[in-house]
Amino acid sequence: MTETATLTRSTAKIEHFDVLIVGAGISGVGCAYHLTRQCPGTRFAVLDALDGFGGTWKTHTYPGIRSDSDLYTFGYRFKPWVGPPIATAGEILTYMGEVIEENHLADHIRYKHKIASASWSSQDNLWTIEARRTDTGEAVWFTANFLLMCQGYYRHEQGYTPEWEGMESFKGRIVHPQTWPADLDYKGKKVVVIGSGATAATVVPAIAGDCEHVTVLQRSPTYFIPGVNQNELADTLRELDIDETRINEIVRKKILHDQDVFTRRARSEPEVVKAELLAGVRAFLGPDYDVDKHFTPTYRPWRQRIAFVPDGDIFKGLVAGKASMVTDEIDRFTEKGILLKSGQTLEADIIVTATGFNINVLGDIDFTIDDKPLDFAQSVTHRGMMFTGVPNMVWVFGYFRASWTLRADLIADFVCRMLNHMKAKGAKRVTVALRPEDHNMPLLLWLDTENFNPGYMLRGMHLLPKRGDKPEWQHSQDYWKEKDELPVIDLDDAAFVYA
């Protein structure tokens, strides 16, 4: 820290909290709720760099922005979801706003606070956090006994766009969905969308009706699950005048059961599941469409996330001729569009790079532990939420194969149980450490890339902690195991070191 900053800090008021939550997105708001219920009397604050709550659902403003998880499981377990299973960003923000209002959380949230650094002192058993007000530029400081990192895992301010030859020569506009320009006029224009994941599947049907034509350019196909955007079981229970809380409980259990079966089948009988997924696509596109070329991935189902396509909207655009699929690789950009390796040229006025995220680690905050910089990649994860050598901190990192919020709820429960346990023991500090029986354990990459390997994770794997070959030293993607395992973690296990 510079001398000027040190002098400024010495004269500043430093607020203290028992727990500081980083991020007012879906995880941060949920964790704030759980603290009020499970740790009453805890003094906590939520810091967020944005000017409002919502995280992803606030920063992403591209046309058609919607969830790719059903809201019966993406919603919190404590507040029933009553809308369509696949929801717009606006609907999700309304839902989160109700959680904040109904539970009096607004007074705990500090918006426009961007954290620059966090330093741990073992002498004081405290985190010291330096933040900056994004509206005034003022530096502010906080201390906290415990940090709860709910900031997500990618940079909100900039998406990932590869560097292609000739990009500077293109005369039109190149935009990334994550930073969609408010003034972008695509009406009557030729648009090329690079990518075929959930973002592309959302943007294309939202803009196709206004564009001259939209071309989806993909290097390789992706799996999709098309279906109607409604839940028949929920609708039937509402017709029977069942209470919404009970409906939510039943529907949530049914969806999670079906997802569990699907996930296991994707591994035990991948060719059967693959055939079922492709049959769903063919039902919309018809027998003459080249599904083998454009919608048949080379990997087995669930090695990458599968997006739900409500009402098959992107496929309807293909059938109507408003959109088209091209499976090829980019040779270079030209003044008028993109030259493909096949020799074909795609003319465009606008090119949308729906090419993924840039991973960040712990919000790109400058962390130090007893004045030593924290090299996160040198730590070992404990169940994907705590890290060797990092005291009094938990990271909420959700699921890829199930709704993110399911794990946010489970981790919030764990944190509250840990805080109450520390209070009962009179402990001021908890750190996870490898036990004697763990010291010869092989250390592996954060993710099992044979099992799940999206590009955005592979690009950032070198930034993430290591995992071991034992369940407690891994970040599991199996909600159906963790829902039983996390609530009964032995907090006096030798992996937890208290002081």
Buried (B, 14 or more C-beta within 10 A) or exposed (E): BEEEBEEBBEEBEEBBBBBBBBBBBBBBBBBBBBBBEBBEEBBBBBBBBBEBBBBBBBBBBBBBBBBBBBBBBBBBBBBBBBBBBBBBBEBBBEBBBEBBEEBEBEEBBBBBBBBBBBBBBEEEBBBBBBBBBBEEEEBBBBBBBBBBBBBBBBBBEEBBBEEBEBBEEBEBBBBBBBBBEEEBEBEEBBBBBBBBBBBBBBBBBBBBEBBEBBBBBBEEBBBBBBBEBEBEBBEEBBEEEBEBEEBBBBBBEBBBEEBBEBBBBBEEEBEEBBEBBBEBBBEBBEEEBEBEEBBBBEBBBBBBBBBBBBBBBBBBBBEEEBBBBBBBEBBBBBEBBBBBEEEEEBEBBBBBBBBBBBBBBBBEBBBBBEEEEBEBEEBBBBBBBBBBBBBBBBBBBBBBBBBBBBBBBBBBBBBBBBBBBBEEEEBBBBBBEBBEEBEEBEEBBBBEBEEBBBBBBEBBBEBBBBBBEEEBBBBBBBBBEBBEBBEEBEBEEEBBBBE
